[in-house]
Amino acid sequence: MADRLSPLAGFEGISDARLRVREIPFLRQTNVRVDPGRLPSSFPVRLPVSPGTWLSSGETDVLWLGPDEWLVIGDVDLPRSEDVAVTDVSAQRTTLLVAGPGARDLLAHGCAIDLHPSVFGPGRCAQTTLARAQVILIAREHDELWVLVRASFARYLAAWITDAAVDY
């Protein structure tokens, strides 16, 4: 895979006192579908049960996407069974790190959800739209947010962020 290109290959990103934007390419992402009551006790990750939250376990993050759907980000092998559907969706998306004091203001410019830290603080995630592109937002520590965007919309969204960042 040495010659594999990320969806944002060549994207220079942004780095100044108020805003940092860069791609985090090639994160392993696995979709899990299961009735929580049927999850085997031996399942290797803990699934958050509260809507719009995520849990971190070492190098693995697990996002609640729906009552029976989670996204696991990290290098962990997840077992399939009759009750648990596991699908590798790594090639479907890339991740943009948007961080710094201006990060939330920038994203709020193109997003309908309330991104104030008291509402969307660390440990929160949401499926939403950003500049009309479907994304998953993850609120992390220290004014850092991850934006998971479909590979086919990555260049569009990076251009929108670069353009909008002029104001922030």
Z-matrix of the N, CA and C atoms (Angstrom, degrees):
N
C 1 1.440
C 2 1.518 1 111.83
N 3 1.304 2 118.24 1 16.83
C 4 1.454 3 121.09 2 -177.09
C 5 1.523 4 112.48 3 -61.60
N 6 1.314 5 118.54 4 -28.88
C 7 1.457 6 120.19 5 -177.83
C 8 1.528 7 112.62 6 -100.55
N 9 1.317 8 117.04 7 16.00
C 10 1.459 9 121.41 8 176.16
C 11 1.527 10 109.24 9 -72.32
N 12 1.330 11 116.97 10 133.73
C 13 1.465 12 121.57 11 178.53
C 14 1.524 13 109.87 12 -106.72
N 15 1.313 14 115.68 13 139.85
C 16 1.457 15 119.71 14 175.78
C 17 1.527 16 109.02 15 -74.36
N 18 1.335 17 117.38 16 159.83
C 19 1.467 18 120.17 17 177.50
C 20 1.527 19 113.35 18 -59.01
N 21 1.329 20 117.41 19 -22.52
C 22 1.469 21 120.83 20 -179.48
C 23 1.529 22 112.11 21 -115.10
N 24 1.321 23 116.58 22 30.10
C 25 1.468 24 119.85 23 178.25
C 26 1.526 25 109.09 24 -53.29
N 27 1.308 26 116.39 25 130.07
C 28 1.465 27 121.68 26 -179.31
C 29 1.516 28 114.24 27 90.24
N 30 1.336 29 118.94 28 -8.79
C 31 1.466 30 121.68 29 178.09
C 32 1.521 31 108.41 30 -68.58
N 33 1.317 32 116.70 31 121.78
C 34 1.462 33 121.33 32 -176.02
C 35 1.517 34 113.33 33 -79.87
N 36 1.320 35 116.88 34 -20.97
C 37 1.444 36 119.39 35 -178.81
C 38 1.520 37 112.36 36 75.82
N 39 1.324 38 114.69 37 -168.63
C 40 1.466 39 122.05 38 -178.47
C 41 1.518 40 106.88 39 -136.59
N 42 1.307 41 116.38 40 138.86
C 43 1.453 42 119.92 41 176.19
C 44 1.524 43 109.19 42 -149.90
N 45 1.340 44 114.95 43 106.83
C 46 1.463 45 119.77 44 172.98
C 47 1.523 46 108.19 45 -147.67
N 48 1.308 47 117.15 46 -171.16
C 49 1.467 48 121.30 47 -173.75
C 50 1.526 49 112.70 48 -64.50
N 51 1.338 50 118.26 49 -31.41
C 52 1.472 51 120.66 50 -175.72
C 53 1.519 52 114.34 51 -101.36
N 54 1.334 53 117.89 52 -16.86
C 55 1.453 54 119.27 53 -170.83
C 56 1.522 55 111.91 54 -152.06
N 57 1.325 56 114.44 55 133.93
C 58 1.462 57 121.32 56 172.22
C 59 1.523 58 107.96 57 -127.41
N 60 1.318 59 115.89 58 129.00
C 61 1.459 60 121.19 59 177.89
C 62 1.515 61 107.24 60 -134.77
N 63 1.322 62 115.48 61 128.52
C 64 1.455 63 120.49 62 175.31
C 65 1.522 64 108.97 63 -154.83
N 66 1.319 65 114.54 64 160.27
C 67 1.460 66 119.57 65 177.07
C 68 1.522 67 109.49 66 -85.07
N 69 1.321 68 115.54 67 142.55
C 70 1.462 69 122.60 68 167.79
C 71 1.528 70 104.44 69 -112.31
N 72 1.325 71 117.76 70 91.97
C 73 1.468 72 119.94 71 -172.98
C 74 1.531 73 112.64 72 -80.99
N 75 1.302 74 114.17 73 158.33
C 76 1.468 75 123.78 74 167.76
C 77 1.522 76 115.31 75 62.08
N 78 1.341 77 117.59 76 33.33
C 79 1.461 78 118.93 77 172.82
C 80 1.525 79 108.29 78 -72.19
N 81 1.298 80 115.89 79 135.83
C 82 1.465 81 119.45 80 176.33
C 83 1.525 82 107.92 81 -73.64
N 84 1.339 83 116.02 82 125.63
C 85 1.458 84 122.01 83 -178.97
C 86 1.527 85 108.90 84 -128.25
N 87 1.319 86 114.96 85 128.56
C 88 1.458 87 120.54 86 -176.79
C 89 1.516 88 109.08 87 -128.74
N 90 1.321 89 116.25 88 125.82
C 91 1.456 90 122.21 89 177.52
C 92 1.525 91 108.67 90 -87.18
N 93 1.321 92 116.24 91 133.58
C 94 1.465 93 122.06 92 179.30
C 95 1.518 94 108.44 93 -122.40
N 96 1.321 95 116.13 94 127.62
C 97 1.466 96 122.00 95 175.09
C 98 1.519 97 107.50 96 -120.47
N 99 1.338 98 115.80 97 124.00
C 100 1.459 99 120.51 98 -179.25
C 101 1.525 100 109.37 99 -164.56
N 102 1.305 101 116.31 100 145.90
C 103 1.467 102 121.61 101 168.46
C 104 1.526 103 105.35 102 -72.50
N 105 1.352 104 118.76 103 119.35
C 106 1.465 105 120.05 104 -175.51
C 107 1.533 106 113.55 105 -53.35
N 108 1.311 107 116.97 106 -29.99
C 109 1.462 108 120.41 107 178.72
C 110 1.520 109 113.19 108 -71.81
N 111 1.318 110 117.58 109 -13.03
C 112 1.461 111 121.70 110 -178.48
C 113 1.529 112 112.61 111 -110.36
N 114 1.325 113 116.43 112 9.65
C 115 1.456 114 120.61 113 180.00
C 116 1.530 115 109.56 114 -73.28
N 117 1.322 116 117.51 115 125.14
C 118 1.474 117 119.18 116 179.04
C 119 1.524 118 111.40 117 -62.47
N 120 1.315 119 117.03 118 142.42
C 121 1.468 120 121.02 119 179.91
C 122 1.522 121 111.31 120 -63.76
N 123 1.307 122 117.63 121 -19.77
C 124 1.465 123 121.66 122 -179.93
C 125 1.535 124 112.81 123 -85.81
N 126 1.344 125 118.11 124 1.71
C 127 1.455 126 120.38 125 -178.66
C 128 1.529 127 108.33 126 -59.20
N 129 1.348 128 118.64 127 133.71
C 130 1.470 129 121.11 128 -168.90
C 131 1.532 130 116.76 129 -74.66
N 132 1.327 131 119.11 130 -8.59
C 133 1.458 132 120.10 131 176.67
C 134 1.522 133 109.64 132 -129.93
N 135 1.324 134 114.82 133 152.51
C 136 1.463 135 120.87 134 176.03
C 137 1.517 136 108.31 135 -87.64
N 138 1.327 137 117.52 136 133.81
C 139 1.456 138 122.39 137 -179.51
C 140 1.524 139 110.12 138 -98.31
N 141 1.339 140 118.20 139 129.58
C 142 1.464 141 119.25 140 175.23
C 143 1.524 142 109.35 141 -67.69
N 144 1.314 143 116.64 142 144.15
C 145 1.464 144 119.96 143 -178.08
C 146 1.528 145 112.62 144 -110.53
N 147 1.326 146 117.33 145 -8.49
C 148 1.462 147 120.58 146 178.36
C 149 1.524 148 109.60 147 -89.72
N 150 1.334 149 117.23 148 131.46
C 151 1.471 150 120.41 149 179.40
C 152 1.525 151 112.20 150 -55.28
N 153 1.328 152 115.34 151 139.26
C 154 1.460 153 120.89 152 174.52
C 155 1.511 154 115.17 153 71.19
N 156 1.336 155 117.57 154 24.92
C 157 1.460 156 120.19 155 179.33
C 158 1.524 157 110.10 156 -122.76
N 159 1.326 158 114.72 157 165.85
C 160 1.458 159 120.40 158 173.62
C 161 1.515 160 109.28 159 -142.35
N 162 1.316 161 114.83 160 154.73
C 163 1.459 162 122.00 161 179.16
C 164 1.515 163 108.98 162 -121.14
N 165 1.311 164 116.16 163 148.91
C 166 1.447 165 121.40 164 176.07
C 167 1.509 166 108.83 165 -116.67
N 168 1.325 167 114.75 166 137.14
C 169 1.456 168 120.87 167 176.92
C 170 1.518 169 107.25 168 -136.54
N 171 1.324 170 116.11 169 96.44
C 172 1.457 171 119.78 170 -176.34
C 173 1.517 172 110.41 171 66.22
N 174 1.308 173 116.80 172 -120.04
C 175 1.462 174 122.73 173 -179.28
C 176 1.528 175 112.01 174 -95.58
N 177 1.317 176 117.70 175 11.10
C 178 1.466 177 122.04 176 -176.74
C 179 1.517 178 110.42 177 -117.56
N 180 1.333 179 116.35 178 131.59
C 181 1.460 180 122.47 179 175.00
C 182 1.520 181 108.45 180 -113.25
N 183 1.330 182 116.57 181 140.84
C 184 1.462 183 121.48 182 179.43
C 185 1.524 184 107.80 183 -125.78
N 186 1.345 185 116.10 184 119.73
C 187 1.463 186 123.04 185 -176.66
C 188 1.512 187 110.73 186 -104.92
N 189 1.339 188 116.15 187 135.38
C 190 1.459 189 121.53 188 172.27
C 191 1.523 190 107.57 189 -80.12
N 192 1.345 191 117.08 190 119.85
C 193 1.460 192 120.77 191 178.04
C 194 1.523 193 112.54 192 -109.64
N 195 1.300 194 117.63 193 -19.26
C 196 1.461 195 122.15 194 -179.26
C 197 1.514 196 108.96 195 -175.22
N 198 1.341 197 117.91 196 173.95
C 199 1.464 198 120.88 197 -175.95
C 200 1.525 199 114.28 198 -57.20
N 201 1.340 200 116.96 199 -25.52
C 202 1.461 201 119.68 200 178.80
C 203 1.529 202 111.74 201 -132.72
N 204 1.341 203 116.54 202 26.70
C 205 1.464 204 119.96 203 -176.11
C 206 1.531 205 111.40 204 -140.34
N 207 1.336 206 115.17 205 133.69
C 208 1.455 207 122.79 206 178.58
C 209 1.524 208 109.29 207 -135.47
N 210 1.325 209 115.77 208 156.58
C 211 1.453 210 121.85 209 172.89
C 212 1.522 211 107.04 210 -118.59
N 213 1.322 212 115.67 211 123.89
C 214 1.456 213 121.86 212 178.88
C 215 1.521 214 107.56 213 -103.64
N 216 1.324 215 116.04 214 122.97
C 217 1.460 216 121.82 215 179.96
C 218 1.523 217 107.22 216 -112.49
N 219 1.310 218 115.72 217 114.64
C 220 1.462 219 120.74 218 179.65
C 221 1.511 220 110.85 219 143.47
N 222 1.327 221 114.34 220 167.58
C 223 1.467 222 120.97 221 -176.81
C 224 1.520 223 110.41 222 -87.93
N 225 1.305 224 115.20 223 83.27
C 226 1.463 225 120.84 224 175.92
C 227 1.526 226 107.21 225 -135.81
N 228 1.310 227 115.35 226 135.96
C 229 1.461 228 120.17 227 177.79
C 230 1.522 229 108.43 228 -86.19
N 231 1.326 230 115.51 229 123.15
C 232 1.460 231 121.19 230 -177.12
C 233 1.525 232 109.30 231 -108.55
N 234 1.317 233 116.66 232 129.71
C 235 1.465 234 119.47 233 -178.52
C 236 1.525 235 111.96 234 -77.43
N 237 1.316 236 114.96 235 140.03
C 238 1.472 237 121.38 236 172.65
C 239 1.518 238 107.51 237 -92.21
N 240 1.319 239 115.12 238 153.06
C 241 1.465 240 119.42 239 174.66
C 242 1.517 241 107.75 240 -154.68
N 243 1.298 242 115.21 241 -176.73
C 244 1.462 243 119.63 242 177.47
C 245 1.528 244 111.00 243 -62.38
N 246 1.336 245 116.60 244 -28.89
C 247 1.457 246 121.38 245 -177.09
C 248 1.528 247 114.24 246 -98.49
N 249 1.324 248 118.06 247 -16.01
C 250 1.455 249 122.04 248 -173.77
C 251 1.531 250 110.02 249 -121.95
N 252 1.346 251 116.50 250 117.22
C 253 1.462 252 121.77 251 175.22
C 254 1.522 253 108.06 252 -95.38
N 255 1.324 254 116.62 253 127.94
C 256 1.452 255 122.98 254 -177.46
C 257 1.525 256 107.67 255 -127.09
N 258 1.340 257 116.33 256 123.72
C 259 1.464 258 121.11 257 -177.74
C 260 1.523 259 110.03 258 -132.43
N 261 1.323 260 116.13 259 125.93
C 262 1.464 261 120.72 260 176.39
C 263 1.529 262 107.86 261 -75.24
N 264 1.323 263 117.20 262 119.25
C 265 1.465 264 122.60 263 179.54
C 266 1.529 265 111.18 264 -118.50
N 267 1.321 266 116.60 265 22.66
C 268 1.461 267 122.20 266 -175.21
C 269 1.522 268 113.17 267 -57.22
N 270 1.316 269 117.62 268 -40.81
C 271 1.463 270 120.92 269 -176.39
C 272 1.525 271 112.06 270 -76.74
N 273 1.314 272 116.75 271 -9.78
C 274 1.463 273 121.25 272 -176.20
C 275 1.523 274 113.09 273 -75.17
N 276 1.340 275 117.71 274 -31.40
C 277 1.460 276 121.44 275 -172.93
C 278 1.518 277 111.34 276 -134.28
N 279 1.331 278 114.32 277 162.67
C 280 1.448 279 121.32 278 164.51
C 281 1.524 280 106.98 279 -125.29
N 282 1.318 281 116.12 280 172.58
C 283 1.456 282 121.01 281 -175.18
C 284 1.521 283 110.00 282 -124.37
N 285 1.318 284 114.67 283 132.90
C 286 1.466 285 121.28 284 172.38
C 287 1.518 286 108.28 285 -107.57
N 288 1.315 287 116.23 286 129.76
C 289 1.449 288 122.32 287 171.45
C 290 1.519 289 106.18 288 -90.32
N 291 1.325 290 116.47 289 125.06
C 292 1.458 291 122.25 290 176.40
C 293 1.526 292 105.21 291 -124.06
N 294 1.331 293 116.53 292 116.13
C 295 1.462 294 119.63 293 -172.29
C 296 1.514 295 110.94 294 -141.10
N 297 1.319 296 114.08 295 163.98
C 298 1.458 297 121.28 296 177.55
C 299 1.511 298 112.00 297 109.97
N 300 1.330 299 117.24 298 171.66
C 301 1.461 300 121.55 299 -177.46
C 302 1.531 301 114.24 300 -59.26
N 303 1.327 302 118.49 301 -25.92
C 304 1.465 303 121.17 302 -179.59
C 305 1.515 304 114.42 303 -94.50
N 306 1.331 305 117.87 304 1.07
C 307 1.474 306 121.41 305 -173.66
C 308 1.532 307 112.71 306 -61.46
N 309 1.315 308 117.01 307 -50.09
C 310 1.471 309 119.61 308 -176.69
C 311 1.530 310 111.71 309 -66.43
N 312 1.335 311 116.86 310 -39.77
C 313 1.467 312 119.76 311 178.06
C 314 1.526 313 110.63 312 -62.43
N 315 1.321 314 116.90 313 -42.81
C 316 1.454 315 120.69 314 179.19
C 317 1.526 316 110.74 315 -60.49
N 318 1.330 317 116.98 316 -50.26
C 319 1.465 318 120.17 317 -177.99
C 320 1.532 319 111.42 318 -67.33
N 321 1.322 320 117.61 319 -35.94
C 322 1.466 321 120.65 320 179.09
C 323 1.522 322 111.29 321 -62.69
N 324 1.311 323 116.49 322 -26.27
C 325 1.472 324 121.51 323 178.49
C 326 1.531 325 111.76 324 -59.22
N 327 1.335 326 117.36 325 -29.22
C 328 1.463 327 119.89 326 -177.64
C 329 1.505 328 114.43 327 -124.34
N 330 1.332 329 117.53 328 15.56
C 331 1.464 330 121.69 329 -174.65
C 332 1.524 331 110.05 330 -131.10
N 333 1.321 332 116.74 331 138.66
C 334 1.465 333 121.01 332 -175.49
C 335 1.526 334 114.33 333 -85.24
N 336 1.322 335 119.00 334 -12.89
C 337 1.461 336 118.38 335 -178.50
C 338 1.527 337 110.77 336 -87.13
N 339 1.313 338 115.86 337 158.18
C 340 1.462 339 122.21 338 -179.66
C 341 1.523 340 108.49 339 -77.60
N 342 1.316 341 116.94 340 114.02
C 343 1.457 342 121.71 341 -177.58
C 344 1.530 343 113.36 342 -98.62
N 345 1.330 344 117.08 343 9.34
C 346 1.462 345 119.34 344 178.10
C 347 1.536 346 108.50 345 -59.46
N 348 1.332 347 117.35 346 138.91
C 349 1.465 348 120.50 347 -177.09
C 350 1.526 349 114.38 348 -56.98
N 351 1.327 350 118.27 349 -26.50
C 352 1.472 351 119.54 350 178.62
C 353 1.528 352 111.55 351 -71.92
N 354 1.319 353 117.37 352 -19.52
C 355 1.461 354 122.41 353 -179.92
C 356 1.527 355 110.85 354 -106.56
N 357 1.329 356 115.87 355 -42.82
C 358 1.459 357 122.17 356 -175.52
C 359 1.526 358 108.81 357 -123.58
N 360 1.322 359 113.96 358 65.10
C 361 1.461 360 120.06 359 -178.60
C 362 1.513 361 111.74 360 -94.27
N 363 1.325 362 116.92 361 -175.34
C 364 1.461 363 120.82 362 179.77
C 365 1.524 364 111.31 363 -51.95
N 366 1.323 365 114.99 364 137.58
C 367 1.456 366 120.86 365 -177.88
C 368 1.521 367 113.61 366 95.80
N 369 1.330 368 117.10 367 -3.43
C 370 1.471 369 121.48 368 179.75
C 371 1.527 370 109.68 369 -103.89
N 372 1.331 371 116.02 370 149.99
C 373 1.460 372 122.21 371 173.68
C 374 1.527 373 107.98 372 -146.32
N 375 1.323 374 115.66 373 159.54
C 376 1.464 375 119.42 374 -179.28
C 377 1.524 376 109.82 375 -157.15
N 378 1.315 377 114.35 376 143.31
C 379 1.463 378 120.41 377 167.76
C 380 1.522 379 105.74 378 -91.71
N 381 1.320 380 116.18 379 126.68
C 382 1.456 381 120.29 380 -175.32
C 383 1.522 382 108.46 381 -156.17
N 384 1.319 383 115.53 382 -168.63
C 385 1.457 384 119.49 383 171.94
C 386 1.522 385 108.68 384 -117.36
N 387 1.309 386 114.61 385 146.96
C 388 1.454 387 122.48 386 175.92
C 389 1.521 388 105.63 387 -132.34
N 390 1.326 389 116.28 388 116.27
C 391 1.466 390 121.06 389 -176.99
C 392 1.533 391 110.18 390 54.08
N 393 1.313 392 115.27 391 39.30
C 394 1.466 393 124.72 392 178.08
C 395 1.524 394 114.83 393 71.32
N 396 1.308 395 118.03 394 7.05
C 397 1.463 396 122.18 395 175.39
C 398 1.526 397 108.42 396 -100.71
N 399 1.324 398 116.95 397 136.40
C 400 1.458 399 120.27 398 177.00
C 401 1.526 400 108.93 399 -70.59
N 402 1.317 401 115.75 400 130.88
C 403 1.461 402 121.70 401 -178.65
C 404 1.516 403 110.13 402 -141.31
N 405 1.307 404 114.84 403 165.95
C 406 1.460 405 122.77 404 166.07
C 407 1.516 406 105.42 405 -115.96
N 408 1.329 407 116.99 406 125.06
C 409 1.466 408 122.22 407 177.54
C 410 1.525 409 108.82 408 -102.14
N 411 1.317 410 115.34 409 138.54
C 412 1.461 411 121.44 410 178.10
C 413 1.525 412 107.78 411 -127.99
N 414 1.319 413 116.75 412 119.61
C 415 1.465 414 121.62 413 176.57
C 416 1.523 415 108.43 414 -86.98
N 417 1.323 416 114.80 415 119.94
C 418 1.445 417 121.37 416 -179.62
C 419 1.531 418 109.15 417 -111.64
N 420 1.290 419 118.53 418 -171.02
C 421 1.467 420 122.80 419 -179.95
C 422 1.532 421 111.24 420 -75.84
N 423 1.328 422 116.30 421 160.58
C 424 1.462 423 124.29 422 168.78
C 425 1.530 424 113.70 423 58.28
N 426 1.321 425 118.31 424 53.16
C 427 1.469 426 121.99 425 177.40
C 428 1.525 427 111.96 426 53.95
N 429 1.309 428 116.66 427 36.96
C 430 1.466 429 121.23 428 -179.76
C 431 1.523 430 108.89 429 -116.78
N 432 1.322 431 114.98 430 130.28
C 433 1.458 432 120.78 431 174.83
C 434 1.525 433 108.44 432 -127.04
N 435 1.321 434 115.28 433 145.67
C 436 1.453 435 120.78 434 172.35
C 437 1.515 436 107.35 435 -106.11
N 438 1.320 437 115.92 436 139.10
C 439 1.456 438 122.65 437 176.40
C 440 1.519 439 106.91 438 -118.52
N 441 1.321 440 116.37 439 110.85
C 442 1.460 441 120.83 440 176.89
C 443 1.521 442 107.05 441 -93.19
N 444 1.325 443 115.76 442 121.05
C 445 1.458 444 121.07 443 -175.32
C 446 1.525 445 108.72 444 -129.65
N 447 1.321 446 115.28 445 144.81
C 448 1.463 447 119.53 446 177.24
C 449 1.524 448 109.59 447 -58.18
N 450 1.302 449 115.79 448 143.35
C 451 1.461 450 121.64 449 -177.69
C 452 1.526 451 111.40 450 -55.69
N 453 1.324 452 117.25 451 -37.57
C 454 1.463 453 120.46 452 -177.85
C 455 1.528 454 112.93 453 -69.71
N 456 1.332 455 118.98 454 -18.01
C 457 1.459 456 122.90 455 178.75
C 458 1.532 457 112.39 456 -106.63
N 459 1.315 458 117.99 457 -0.20
C 460 1.464 459 121.34 458 -172.53
C 461 1.528 460 112.46 459 -62.24
N 462 1.306 461 118.37 460 -46.48
C 463 1.473 462 120.38 461 -179.08
C 464 1.530 463 110.95 462 -66.16
N 465 1.318 464 116.29 463 -40.81
C 466 1.471 465 119.97 464 176.99
C 467 1.530 466 109.72 465 -58.80
N 468 1.325 467 117.05 466 -48.86
C 469 1.456 468 120.15 467 -176.53
C 470 1.530 469 111.37 468 -67.67
N 471 1.315 470 117.59 469 -39.14
C 472 1.470 471 120.30 470 177.43
C 473 1.528 472 110.60 471 -62.34
N 474 1.329 473 117.20 472 -39.56
C 475 1.473 474 120.47 473 177.78
C 476 1.523 475 110.06 474 -66.74
N 477 1.333 476 117.88 475 -40.68
C 478 1.461 477 121.26 476 178.59
C 479 1.533 478 109.85 477 -62.73
N 480 1.326 479 117.21 478 -45.96
C 481 1.467 480 120.96 479 179.99
C 482 1.524 481 110.10 480 -62.15
N 483 1.314 482 117.75 481 -43.98
C 484 1.461 483 121.11 482 180.00
C 485 1.516 484 110.95 483 -61.16
N 486 1.329 485 116.36 484 -42.42
C 487 1.452 486 120.91 485 178.52
C 488 1.532 487 111.37 486 -67.47
N 489 1.320 488 117.23 487 -47.09
C 490 1.466 489 121.38 488 -178.68
C 491 1.529 490 111.89 489 -66.71
N 492 1.332 491 117.17 490 -28.80
C 493 1.472 492 121.40 491 -177.03
C 494 1.517 493 112.72 492 -64.48
N 495 1.326 494 117.65 493 -19.44
C 496 1.462 495 121.28 494 178.38
C 497 1.532 496 109.91 495 -58.07
N 498 1.331 497 116.77 496 -32.39
C 499 1.463 498 121.14 497 -178.84
C 500 1.532 499 112.82 498 -85.45
N 501 1.316 500 118.51 499 -9.35
C 502 1.462 501 120.77 500 -175.74
C 503 1.490 502 110.54 501 -122.24
